[in-house]
């Protein structure tokens, strides 16, 4: 194992050692480790991408853990770069405030607050806000833009300090970040420490049930070490004297859940959807290895169909590009073995342009390059967004270019 990573021997939620390998994806570099051309000759280390199922509590997780400092201190992803997330988080703030109804000026703390997009939604609705994010430069820019952000990891020591200095938090949020944390016991202890007696912990994370149903396997990468479902989480929170009281289905990230948690014996009743989703997970077999074997078969079928098409086009001398330079693209490129079949990647996010993709070192160019370089085909690696991408580039298809959407069913458009 590389010195930057280690392998757990127990379940992240219940600490059982009854763990079974249920999905083996191709090892990859860190999914968002895009590098400048000056590092083109540097070989980036790859890490296993193996999904294990806990046979005790039914929790799906990666056991190979890359040091958080290697990923997050100089993190480059920003919320504003993802299509539709700014509006999503503004609606999120409105929904939570409408449901929880804290007093005006109450403290809202966002863990993994990134560029402060969510907190701006709370701030403009009269809440006092504080962001916590270890990405130093992103935290600095968020603070400069008016959302105070501490460039730190969320620990129990920090929670104790904040409670002393600023009082308890009425709302603690954490979105698309809890799945990235190895020490879940520690972060939940910090939440308990900072939360007001009638406060709530609200977090959003991609949902294992939707990941399987919608074939979003590329959302598994080294930042996403946990694939949450309701049943194992409910048990986990109960052990920590917390209570899962509500769940909301949301469409982001290929299908996510917004969980609401309170202190045990808190003022809110458990919503019926908690029991409904637990029953649905049992029916879907989310805690059974046989379900993952079927999932793997679907992934393999999609891979072989895509490979067969691209190899044929390459043999015909066609020029092929990829659209999307996100973290999910890394998993897809490696597992589908597309590195040698694409000439370059296209991305609309300026911070990625001019860089090279993790490990494979494919150049990332802006979307205007489509009309200079004139590829014959573009593989939409960001396949969940293929419709807005196609709408953005009618000239490409009008000129005879074609888009290839690899999943969930191969399409040439």
C-alpha beads as a LAMMPS data file, in Angstrom:
LAMMPS data file: protein, C-alpha beads

413 atoms
412 bonds

1 atom types
1 bond types

-500.0 500.0 xlo xhi
-500.0 500.0 ylo yhi
-500.0 500.0 zlo zhi

Masses

1 110.0

Atoms # bond

1 1 1 0.000 0.000 0.000
2 1 1 1.209 3.503 -0.815
3 1 1 2.336 5.529 2.222
4 1 1 -0.528 7.949 1.601
5 1 1 -3.133 5.254 2.224
6 1 1 -4.031 2.494 4.660
7 1 1 -6.616 -0.279 4.770
8 1 1 -9.229 -0.561 7.501
9 1 1 -9.917 -3.962 9.004
10 1 1 -13.338 -3.171 10.458
11 1 1 -16.652 -1.608 9.477
12 1 1 -16.702 2.173 9.664
13 1 1 -20.132 2.140 11.324
14 1 1 -20.366 -0.902 13.601
15 1 1 -16.691 -2.039 13.762
16 1 1 -17.504 -5.622 12.793
17 1 1 -14.744 -7.461 10.924
18 1 1 -17.272 -9.498 8.910
19 1 1 -16.568 -7.719 5.630
20 1 1 -17.073 -9.094 2.115
21 1 1 -15.688 -7.709 -1.138
22 1 1 -18.744 -7.108 -3.357
23 1 1 -17.509 -4.765 -6.121
24 1 1 -13.969 -4.507 -7.478
25 1 1 -13.380 -1.437 -9.630
26 1 1 -10.136 -0.587 -11.404
27 1 1 -7.568 1.111 -9.123
28 1 1 -7.210 4.835 -9.877
29 1 1 -5.203 7.866 -8.765
30 1 1 -6.961 10.375 -6.534
31 1 1 -10.004 11.210 -8.612
32 1 1 -9.601 15.001 -8.641
33 1 1 -5.782 15.083 -8.780
34 1 1 -5.573 17.013 -12.061
35 1 1 -2.006 18.229 -12.632
36 1 1 -0.278 20.971 -14.665
37 1 1 1.575 20.025 -17.873
38 1 1 4.865 20.518 -16.045
39 1 1 4.057 17.290 -14.162
40 1 1 3.257 15.272 -17.269
41 1 1 6.151 12.881 -16.627
42 1 1 5.275 12.313 -12.951
43 1 1 3.687 8.923 -12.330
44 1 1 0.742 9.392 -9.982
45 1 1 0.133 6.539 -7.536
46 1 1 -3.054 4.502 -7.871
47 1 1 -5.093 3.100 -4.992
48 1 1 -7.530 0.164 -4.825
49 1 1 -11.193 0.944 -5.404
50 1 1 -12.806 -2.073 -3.757
51 1 1 -16.280 -1.855 -2.236
52 1 1 -16.907 -4.039 0.815
53 1 1 -20.192 -4.944 2.481
54 1 1 -20.443 -5.337 6.246
55 1 1 -22.314 -8.569 6.880
56 1 1 -23.237 -7.379 10.379
57 1 1 -24.939 -4.032 9.663
58 1 1 -25.237 -4.011 5.859
59 1 1 -23.044 -0.953 5.257
60 1 1 -21.217 -0.583 1.884
61 1 1 -17.812 1.080 2.093
62 1 1 -14.275 1.402 0.794
63 1 1 -11.674 0.114 3.244
64 1 1 -8.682 1.682 1.479
65 1 1 -8.425 5.159 2.971
66 1 1 -6.229 7.899 1.524
67 1 1 -4.960 10.443 4.054
68 1 1 -7.372 13.376 4.199
69 1 1 -4.498 15.876 4.109
70 1 1 -3.443 14.506 0.697
71 1 1 -6.895 15.235 -0.724
72 1 1 -8.346 18.297 0.948
73 1 1 -5.714 20.853 1.973
74 1 1 -5.232 21.994 -1.619
75 1 1 -8.636 20.891 -2.912
76 1 1 -9.720 22.513 -6.187
77 1 1 -13.372 21.463 -6.564
78 1 1 -15.878 24.259 -5.878
79 1 1 -19.653 23.908 -5.577
80 1 1 -20.266 26.596 -8.193
81 1 1 -18.606 24.365 -10.814
82 1 1 -21.398 21.761 -10.669
83 1 1 -24.406 22.313 -12.886
84 1 1 -27.491 23.307 -10.879
85 1 1 -25.949 23.108 -7.376
86 1 1 -26.165 26.834 -6.566
87 1 1 -29.942 26.799 -7.033
88 1 1 -30.173 23.422 -5.289
89 1 1 -28.451 24.679 -2.143
90 1 1 -30.506 27.867 -2.034
91 1 1 -33.663 25.743 -2.112
92 1 1 -32.065 23.458 0.506
93 1 1 -31.593 26.370 2.945
94 1 1 -35.189 27.482 2.421
95 1 1 -36.531 23.935 2.937
96 1 1 -34.588 23.338 6.157
97 1 1 -35.517 26.713 7.670
98 1 1 -39.168 26.222 6.749
99 1 1 -39.198 22.815 8.412
100 1 1 -36.992 23.429 11.486
101 1 1 -37.987 27.060 12.166
102 1 1 -35.061 28.222 14.320
103 1 1 -35.148 31.669 15.900
104 1 1 -33.836 34.529 13.778
105 1 1 -30.073 34.908 14.082
106 1 1 -29.503 31.333 15.268
107 1 1 -26.147 29.764 14.449
108 1 1 -25.866 27.529 11.383
109 1 1 -22.573 25.664 10.962
110 1 1 -21.710 23.930 7.682
111 1 1 -19.054 21.199 7.830
112 1 1 -17.175 20.903 4.562
113 1 1 -18.664 24.245 3.522
114 1 1 -16.492 24.623 0.411
115 1 1 -17.135 28.000 -1.257
116 1 1 -20.005 28.892 1.108
117 1 1 -22.807 28.373 -1.407
118 1 1 -25.197 26.719 1.074
119 1 1 -24.418 29.118 3.901
120 1 1 -25.243 32.096 1.685
121 1 1 -28.781 30.705 1.493
122 1 1 -29.042 30.642 5.298
123 1 1 -27.278 33.983 5.668
124 1 1 -29.637 35.897 3.397
125 1 1 -32.572 34.474 5.387
126 1 1 -31.332 35.990 8.646
127 1 1 -29.160 33.238 10.119
128 1 1 -25.711 33.648 11.636
129 1 1 -23.395 31.326 9.688
130 1 1 -19.975 29.705 10.004
131 1 1 -18.210 27.464 7.530
132 1 1 -15.617 24.809 8.339
133 1 1 -13.451 23.491 5.525
134 1 1 -9.806 22.353 5.478
135 1 1 -9.238 23.506 1.864
136 1 1 -7.143 26.529 2.721
137 1 1 -7.482 28.614 -0.421
138 1 1 -11.196 27.908 -0.861
139 1 1 -11.798 28.826 2.814
140 1 1 -9.854 32.068 2.352
141 1 1 -11.894 33.037 -0.721
142 1 1 -15.197 32.152 0.962
143 1 1 -14.309 34.334 3.963
144 1 1 -13.322 37.183 1.654
145 1 1 -16.697 36.823 -0.073
146 1 1 -18.541 37.299 3.238
147 1 1 -18.978 33.765 4.578
148 1 1 -16.616 33.260 7.514
149 1 1 -14.904 29.898 6.988
150 1 1 -12.400 28.231 9.299
151 1 1 -9.682 26.313 7.378
152 1 1 -9.823 23.291 9.694
153 1 1 -11.072 19.719 9.997
154 1 1 -14.177 19.284 12.149
155 1 1 -13.054 17.606 15.383
156 1 1 -14.466 17.345 18.895
157 1 1 -11.780 19.792 20.078
158 1 1 -12.938 22.355 17.512
159 1 1 -16.603 21.709 18.434
160 1 1 -15.825 22.339 22.114
161 1 1 -14.016 25.559 21.257
162 1 1 -16.840 26.808 19.060
163 1 1 -19.466 26.045 21.717
164 1 1 -17.467 28.034 24.272
165 1 1 -16.862 30.966 21.943
166 1 1 -20.091 31.125 19.919
167 1 1 -22.668 29.014 21.723
168 1 1 -24.483 25.913 20.451
169 1 1 -25.554 25.512 16.825
170 1 1 -29.261 25.267 16.009
171 1 1 -28.447 23.644 12.675
172 1 1 -25.322 21.762 11.635
173 1 1 -25.136 20.795 7.982
174 1 1 -22.709 18.620 6.041
175 1 1 -23.324 17.951 2.384
176 1 1 -21.534 15.492 0.145
177 1 1 -18.849 15.285 2.819
178 1 1 -19.923 12.753 5.473
179 1 1 -19.323 10.003 2.907
180 1 1 -15.732 11.289 2.679
181 1 1 -14.859 10.940 6.387
182 1 1 -13.186 7.825 7.770
183 1 1 -13.670 8.562 11.480
184 1 1 -17.450 8.784 11.597
185 1 1 -17.480 8.149 15.347
186 1 1 -15.337 11.244 15.803
187 1 1 -17.387 13.536 13.583
188 1 1 -20.671 12.456 15.193
189 1 1 -19.177 13.061 18.651
190 1 1 -18.258 16.565 17.466
191 1 1 -21.815 17.102 16.201
192 1 1 -23.227 16.065 19.597
193 1 1 -20.840 18.458 21.307
194 1 1 -21.846 21.494 19.232
195 1 1 -25.566 20.857 18.696
196 1 1 -28.203 22.750 20.705
197 1 1 -30.630 20.529 22.699
198 1 1 -33.413 21.147 20.166
199 1 1 -31.044 21.467 17.208
200 1 1 -30.685 19.262 14.146
201 1 1 -27.869 17.779 12.136
202 1 1 -28.825 17.798 8.449
203 1 1 -26.627 16.152 5.862
204 1 1 -26.977 15.207 2.251
205 1 1 -25.165 12.318 0.600
206 1 1 -25.521 10.189 -2.499
207 1 1 -27.789 7.217 -1.786
208 1 1 -26.705 3.626 -2.306
209 1 1 -30.197 2.640 -3.442
210 1 1 -30.154 5.245 -6.228
211 1 1 -26.507 4.585 -7.079
212 1 1 -27.409 0.955 -7.813
213 1 1 -30.750 1.667 -9.476
214 1 1 -29.336 4.394 -11.743
215 1 1 -25.969 2.660 -12.390
216 1 1 -24.032 5.596 -10.941
217 1 1 -21.025 3.418 -10.101
218 1 1 -18.610 6.204 -11.117
219 1 1 -19.627 8.042 -7.962
220 1 1 -17.428 5.549 -6.135
221 1 1 -13.948 7.052 -5.825
222 1 1 -11.397 7.621 -3.064
223 1 1 -13.113 10.648 -1.572
224 1 1 -16.384 8.703 -1.341
225 1 1 -15.434 5.988 1.111
226 1 1 -19.004 5.429 2.351
227 1 1 -22.130 4.571 0.352
228 1 1 -24.935 5.276 2.791
229 1 1 -28.330 3.670 3.173
230 1 1 -30.990 4.312 5.819
231 1 1 -30.916 0.971 7.693
232 1 1 -27.240 0.950 8.761
233 1 1 -27.253 4.696 9.457
234 1 1 -30.259 4.496 11.760
235 1 1 -28.476 1.857 13.873
236 1 1 -25.267 3.890 13.886
237 1 1 -26.946 7.062 15.129
238 1 1 -28.835 5.146 17.796
239 1 1 -25.535 3.854 19.202
240 1 1 -24.349 7.464 19.434
241 1 1 -27.490 8.611 21.299
242 1 1 -28.814 10.379 18.231
243 1 1 -32.037 9.769 16.311
244 1 1 -32.682 9.773 12.563
245 1 1 -36.036 11.578 12.314
246 1 1 -36.511 12.442 8.660
247 1 1 -35.238 11.692 5.163
248 1 1 -35.881 13.611 1.951
249 1 1 -35.140 12.243 -1.508
250 1 1 -33.291 14.713 -3.758
251 1 1 -32.106 14.320 -7.362
252 1 1 -28.499 15.532 -7.040
253 1 1 -25.473 13.262 -7.536
254 1 1 -27.493 10.649 -9.375
255 1 1 -29.889 10.379 -6.433
256 1 1 -29.236 11.525 -2.860
257 1 1 -30.908 11.590 0.536
258 1 1 -31.125 14.541 2.927
259 1 1 -31.038 13.117 6.447
260 1 1 -32.238 14.987 9.546
261 1 1 -30.890 13.850 12.914
262 1 1 -31.598 15.098 16.438
263 1 1 -30.309 14.235 19.889
264 1 1 -31.976 11.145 21.371
265 1 1 -35.352 11.995 22.922
266 1 1 -35.417 15.269 20.982
267 1 1 -38.623 17.182 20.231
268 1 1 -39.346 15.836 16.736
269 1 1 -41.251 12.693 15.811
270 1 1 -39.787 10.189 13.363
271 1 1 -41.304 10.696 9.905
272 1 1 -42.942 7.660 8.225
273 1 1 -40.480 7.791 5.306
274 1 1 -37.717 6.391 7.531
275 1 1 -39.542 3.083 7.926
276 1 1 -40.646 3.161 4.282
277 1 1 -37.083 3.457 2.982
278 1 1 -35.837 0.731 5.318
279 1 1 -38.467 -1.606 3.886
280 1 1 -37.559 -0.586 0.341
281 1 1 -33.867 -1.303 1.030
282 1 1 -34.754 -4.771 2.286
283 1 1 -36.759 -5.438 -0.874
284 1 1 -33.913 -4.140 -3.057
285 1 1 -31.399 -6.333 -1.202
286 1 1 -28.989 -3.473 -0.485
287 1 1 -27.435 -5.469 2.355
288 1 1 -26.974 -8.650 0.291
289 1 1 -23.929 -9.633 -1.833
290 1 1 -26.191 -11.072 -4.555
291 1 1 -27.530 -7.595 -5.327
292 1 1 -23.984 -6.322 -5.885
293 1 1 -23.208 -9.217 -8.223
294 1 1 -26.148 -8.158 -10.400
295 1 1 -24.929 -4.548 -10.200
296 1 1 -21.465 -5.601 -11.343
297 1 1 -22.935 -7.467 -14.325
298 1 1 -24.761 -4.313 -15.452
299 1 1 -21.543 -2.271 -15.154
300 1 1 -19.584 -4.859 -17.149
301 1 1 -22.227 -4.939 -19.899
302 1 1 -22.082 -1.140 -20.224
303 1 1 -18.278 -1.260 -20.318
304 1 1 -18.084 -3.862 -23.055
305 1 1 -20.679 -2.088 -25.214
306 1 1 -18.799 1.221 -24.914
307 1 1 -15.393 -0.357 -25.564
308 1 1 -16.601 -2.220 -28.645
309 1 1 -17.990 0.986 -30.161
310 1 1 -14.961 3.159 -29.392
311 1 1 -12.456 0.561 -30.613
312 1 1 -14.335 0.293 -33.893
313 1 1 -14.427 4.084 -34.304
314 1 1 -10.737 4.360 -33.444
315 1 1 -9.899 1.688 -36.014
316 1 1 -11.788 3.780 -38.582
317 1 1 -9.519 6.736 -37.764
318 1 1 -12.161 8.805 -35.992
319 1 1 -11.155 11.592 -33.616
320 1 1 -12.749 11.057 -30.189
321 1 1 -12.844 13.415 -27.188
322 1 1 -14.382 13.083 -23.723
323 1 1 -16.709 15.666 -22.147
324 1 1 -16.301 16.084 -18.392
325 1 1 -13.201 16.429 -16.225
326 1 1 -14.747 15.674 -12.847
327 1 1 -13.818 13.173 -10.159
328 1 1 -16.396 10.723 -11.531
329 1 1 -14.652 10.873 -14.903
330 1 1 -11.550 9.311 -13.353
331 1 1 -13.448 6.229 -12.154
332 1 1 -15.184 5.878 -15.523
333 1 1 -12.008 6.376 -17.581
334 1 1 -10.064 3.788 -15.616
335 1 1 -12.744 1.152 -15.128
336 1 1 -13.930 1.321 -18.741
337 1 1 -10.287 1.424 -19.974
338 1 1 -10.905 4.521 -22.088
339 1 1 -7.545 6.263 -21.604
340 1 1 -6.031 5.147 -24.907
341 1 1 -9.222 5.796 -26.877
342 1 1 -9.747 9.496 -26.128
343 1 1 -7.553 12.308 -27.464
344 1 1 -8.402 14.901 -24.811
345 1 1 -11.099 15.987 -22.339
346 1 1 -13.462 18.953 -22.606
347 1 1 -14.694 20.802 -19.511
348 1 1 -16.527 24.068 -18.882
349 1 1 -14.907 24.753 -15.496
350 1 1 -11.983 27.200 -15.981
351 1 1 -9.988 25.819 -13.025
352 1 1 -9.659 22.442 -14.790
353 1 1 -8.764 23.815 -18.213
354 1 1 -5.099 23.571 -19.130
355 1 1 -4.518 20.722 -16.677
356 1 1 -3.941 17.015 -17.290
357 1 1 -6.282 14.295 -16.049
358 1 1 -5.264 12.148 -13.056
359 1 1 -2.841 9.392 -14.041
360 1 1 -3.769 9.194 -17.727
361 1 1 -2.698 12.819 -18.282
362 1 1 -5.275 13.610 -20.964
363 1 1 -5.277 17.383 -21.675
364 1 1 -8.333 19.311 -20.470
365 1 1 -9.547 21.982 -22.888
366 1 1 -12.501 24.428 -22.843
367 1 1 -15.634 23.550 -24.773
368 1 1 -14.866 26.151 -27.465
369 1 1 -12.093 23.784 -28.551
370 1 1 -14.792 21.514 -30.004
371 1 1 -15.059 23.881 -32.958
372 1 1 -11.291 24.269 -33.456
373 1 1 -10.302 20.641 -33.014
374 1 1 -13.404 19.201 -34.694
375 1 1 -13.676 15.763 -33.065
376 1 1 -15.917 13.272 -34.851
377 1 1 -17.329 11.899 -31.604
378 1 1 -17.544 13.152 -28.029
379 1 1 -18.011 10.634 -25.209
380 1 1 -20.071 12.313 -22.496
381 1 1 -18.207 11.205 -19.362
382 1 1 -20.476 13.537 -17.351
383 1 1 -23.327 11.371 -18.622
384 1 1 -25.868 12.439 -15.999
385 1 1 -25.735 15.915 -17.584
386 1 1 -25.821 14.842 -21.218
387 1 1 -29.053 16.702 -22.028
388 1 1 -27.841 20.216 -21.054
389 1 1 -24.468 19.464 -22.687
390 1 1 -26.178 18.570 -25.966
391 1 1 -28.372 21.673 -25.769
392 1 1 -25.254 23.798 -25.298
393 1 1 -23.600 22.523 -28.482
394 1 1 -26.153 22.312 -31.308
395 1 1 -23.519 23.481 -33.825
396 1 1 -21.458 20.345 -33.160
397 1 1 -24.271 17.976 -34.050
398 1 1 -25.495 20.223 -36.890
399 1 1 -22.062 19.851 -38.464
400 1 1 -22.289 16.055 -38.266
401 1 1 -20.570 15.445 -34.938
402 1 1 -22.042 12.831 -32.633
403 1 1 -22.276 12.494 -28.853
404 1 1 -21.822 9.099 -27.214
405 1 1 -23.591 8.625 -23.885
406 1 1 -22.093 5.489 -22.277
407 1 1 -24.575 4.922 -19.449
408 1 1 -26.976 3.722 -18.229
409 1 1 -27.650 2.478 -21.778
410 1 1 -25.229 3.227 -24.595
411 1 1 -26.600 5.921 -26.937
412 1 1 -25.147 7.688 -29.971
413 1 1 -26.850 11.066 -30.453

Bonds

1 1 1 2
2 1 2 3
3 1 3 4
4 1 4 5
5 1 5 6
6 1 6 7
7 1 7 8
8 1 8 9
9 1 9 10
10 1 10 11
11 1 11 12
12 1 12 13
13 1 13 14
14 1 14 15
15 1 15 16
16 1 16 17
17 1 17 18
18 1 18 19
19 1 19 20
20 1 20 21
21 1 21 22
22 1 22 23
23 1 23 24
24 1 24 25
25 1 25 26
26 1 26 27
27 1 27 28
28 1 28 29
29 1 29 30
30 1 30 31
31 1 31 32
32 1 32 33
33 1 33 34
34 1 34 35
35 1 35 36
36 1 36 37
37 1 37 38
38 1 38 39
39 1 39 40
40 1 40 41
41 1 41 42
42 1 42 43
43 1 43 44
44 1 44 45
45 1 45 46
46 1 46 47
47 1 47 48
48 1 48 49
49 1 49 50
50 1 50 51
51 1 51 52
52 1 52 53
53 1 53 54
54 1 54 55
55 1 55 56
56 1 56 57
57 1 57 58
58 1 58 59
59 1 59 60
60 1 60 61
61 1 61 62
62 1 62 63
63 1 63 64
64 1 64 65
65 1 65 66
66 1 66 67
67 1 67 68
68 1 68 69
69 1 69 70
70 1 70 71
71 1 71 72
72 1 72 73
73 1 73 74
74 1 74 75
75 1 75 76
76 1 76 77
77 1 77 78
78 1 78 79
79 1 79 80
80 1 80 81
81 1 81 82
82 1 82 83
83 1 83 84
84 1 84 85
85 1 85 86
86 1 86 87
87 1 87 88
88 1 88 89
89 1 89 90
90 1 90 91
91 1 91 92
92 1 92 93
93 1 93 94
94 1 94 95
95 1 95 96
96 1 96 97
97 1 97 98
98 1 98 99
99 1 99 100
100 1 100 101
101 1 101 102
102 1 102 103
103 1 103 104
104 1 104 105
105 1 105 106
106 1 106 107
107 1 107 108
108 1 108 109
109 1 109 110
110 1 110 111
111 1 111 112
112 1 112 113
113 1 113 114
114 1 114 115
115 1 115 116
116 1 116 117
117 1 117 118
118 1 118 119
119 1 119 120
120 1 120 121
121 1 121 122
122 1 122 123
123 1 123 124
124 1 124 125
125 1 125 126
126 1 126 127
127 1 127 128
128 1 128 129
129 1 129 130
130 1 130 131
131 1 131 132
132 1 132 133
133 1 133 134
134 1 134 135
135 1 135 136
136 1 136 137
137 1 137 138
138 1 138 139
139 1 139 140
140 1 140 141
141 1 141 142
142 1 142 143
143 1 143 144
144 1 144 145
145 1 145 146
146 1 146 147
147 1 147 148
148 1 148 149
149 1 149 150
150 1 150 151
151 1 151 152
152 1 152 153
153 1 153 154
154 1 154 155
155 1 155 156
156 1 156 157
157 1 157 158
158 1 158 159
159 1 159 160
160 1 160 161
161 1 161 162
162 1 162 163
163 1 163 164
164 1 164 165
165 1 165 166
166 1 166 167
167 1 167 168
168 1 168 169
169 1 169 170
170 1 170 171
171 1 171 172
172 1 172 173
173 1 173 174
174 1 174 175
175 1 175 176
176 1 176 177
177 1 177 178
178 1 178 179
179 1 179 180
180 1 180 181
181 1 181 182
182 1 182 183
183 1 183 184
184 1 184 185
185 1 185 186
186 1 186 187
187 1 187 188
188 1 188 189
189 1 189 190
190 1 190 191
191 1 191 192
192 1 192 193
193 1 193 194
194 1 194 195
195 1 195 196
196 1 196 197
197 1 197 198
198 1 198 199
199 1 199 200
200 1 200 201
201 1 201 202
202 1 202 203
203 1 203 204
204 1 204 205
205 1 205 206
206 1 206 207
207 1 207 208
208 1 208 209
209 1 209 210
210 1 210 211
211 1 211 212
212 1 212 213
213 1 213 214
214 1 214 215
215 1 215 216
216 1 216 217
217 1 217 218
218 1 218 219
219 1 219 220
220 1 220 221
221 1 221 222
222 1 222 223
223 1 223 224
224 1 224 225
225 1 225 226
226 1 226 227
227 1 227 228
228 1 228 229
229 1 229 230
230 1 230 231
231 1 231 232
232 1 232 233
233 1 233 234
234 1 234 235
235 1 235 236
236 1 236 237
237 1 237 238
238 1 238 239
239 1 239 240
240 1 240 241
241 1 241 242
242 1 242 243
243 1 243 244
244 1 244 245
245 1 245 246
246 1 246 247
247 1 247 248
248 1 248 249
249 1 249 250
250 1 250 251
251 1 251 252
252 1 252 253
253 1 253 254
254 1 254 255
255 1 255 256
256 1 256 257
257 1 257 258
258 1 258 259
259 1 259 260
260 1 260 261
261 1 261 262
262 1 262 263
263 1 263 264
264 1 264 265
265 1 265 266
266 1 266 267
267 1 267 268
268 1 268 269
269 1 269 270
270 1 270 271
271 1 271 272
272 1 272 273
273 1 273 274
274 1 274 275
275 1 275 276
276 1 276 277
277 1 277 278
278 1 278 279
279 1 279 280
280 1 280 281
281 1 281 282
282 1 282 283
283 1 283 284
284 1 284 285
285 1 285 286
286 1 286 287
287 1 287 288
288 1 288 289
289 1 289 290
290 1 290 291
291 1 291 292
292 1 292 293
293 1 293 294
294 1 294 295
295 1 295 296
296 1 296 297
297 1 297 298
298 1 298 299
299 1 299 300
300 1 300 301
301 1 301 302
302 1 302 303
303 1 303 304
304 1 304 305
305 1 305 306
306 1 306 307
307 1 307 308
308 1 308 309
309 1 309 310
310 1 310 311
311 1 311 312
312 1 312 313
313 1 313 314
314 1 314 315
315 1 315 316
316 1 316 317
317 1 317 318
318 1 318 319
319 1 319 320
320 1 320 321
321 1 321 322
322 1 322 323
323 1 323 324
324 1 324 325
325 1 325 326
326 1 326 327
327 1 327 328
328 1 328 329
329 1 329 330
330 1 330 331
331 1 331 332
332 1 332 333
333 1 333 334
334 1 334 335
335 1 335 336
336 1 336 337
337 1 337 338
338 1 338 339
339 1 339 340
340 1 340 341
341 1 341 342
342 1 342 343
343 1 343 344
344 1 344 345
345 1 345 346
346 1 346 347
347 1 347 348
348 1 348 349
349 1 349 350
350 1 350 351
351 1 351 352
352 1 352 353
353 1 353 354
354 1 354 355
355 1 355 356
356 1 356 357
357 1 357 358
358 1 358 359
359 1 359 360
360 1 360 361
361 1 361 362
362 1 362 363
363 1 363 364
364 1 364 365
365 1 365 366
366 1 366 367
367 1 367 368
368 1 368 369
369 1 369 370
370 1 370 371
371 1 371 372
372 1 372 373
373 1 373 374
374 1 374 375
375 1 375 376
376 1 376 377
377 1 377 378
378 1 378 379
379 1 379 380
380 1 380 381
381 1 381 382
382 1 382 383
383 1 383 384
384 1 384 385
385 1 385 386
386 1 386 387
387 1 387 388
388 1 388 389
389 1 389 390
390 1 390 391
391 1 391 392
392 1 392 393
393 1 393 394
394 1 394 395
395 1 395 396
396 1 396 397
397 1 397 398
398 1 398 399
399 1 399 400
400 1 400 401
401 1 401 402
402 1 402 403
403 1 403 404
404 1 404 405
405 1 405 406
406 1 406 407
407 1 407 408
408 1 408 409
409 1 409 410
410 1 410 411
411 1 411 412
412 1 412 413
